[in-house]
């Protein structure tokens, strides 16, 4: 099992395929397993990189509290370890906030962004309540119950549910709680205009609560295209994998890097 040791933390990662690199970032409690369909399909054309955030899945506990800048730096160190100069950065849900943080912090290592059900800040009360519940459940030592719920919500087959759950329940409560908690306060909306790279936005047509975030990102990001995937809610990487993969393939191919010699 490949790991990179960063400041005493063993961070699990997996690389599959060759070509233009795409890094995928998962939300709290879920792991790189959530991108199974992207790894299997997109690796036929691109270099797909997934990893488990500190204290999640197969990565070890982080004594240092999780913050988005810390996770962004971990991604930068992983790219350096893999001798990759630039990559497309893809984040799902709150993982999309980390993708935005990476694009802002490490533009020299970025080719563009792919945001799936993502947001630049948590604005609505309903989402704040859901994230706060995640914080509380980790404090109440109910991590397995939370893992069960999150895995069930994001699975579309019995086998995928089993795989998601096995990996989610490996999470370290304090790091999962830190990830949830940090997402409540992170806000990069006022800096979005600094992102000059092309950014692909994907949201479920039925995920009405997140459409406000889609409109906000559309308005603020200088170069973006937004796609609503029909008859779908939030869990697009697993439940709308064919459409998601097709749109990613088109986007990465159209906006592929200038410096192809590094791929």
Secondary structure, DSSP 8 states (H G I E B T S, - for coil): --EEEETTEEEEEEEE--SSEEEEE--SS--GGGGHHHHHHHTTTSEEEEE--TTSTTS---SS---HHHHHHHHHHHHHHTT-S-EEEEEETTHHHHHHHHHHH-GGGEEEEEEES--SB--SHHHHHHHHHHHHHHHTT-HHHHHHHHHHHH-SSHHHHHHHHHHHTTS-HHHHHHHHHHHHH-B-GGGGGG--S-EEEEEETT-GGGHHHHHHHHHH-SSEEEEEETT--S-HHHHTHHHHHHHHHHHHHHT--S-GGG-
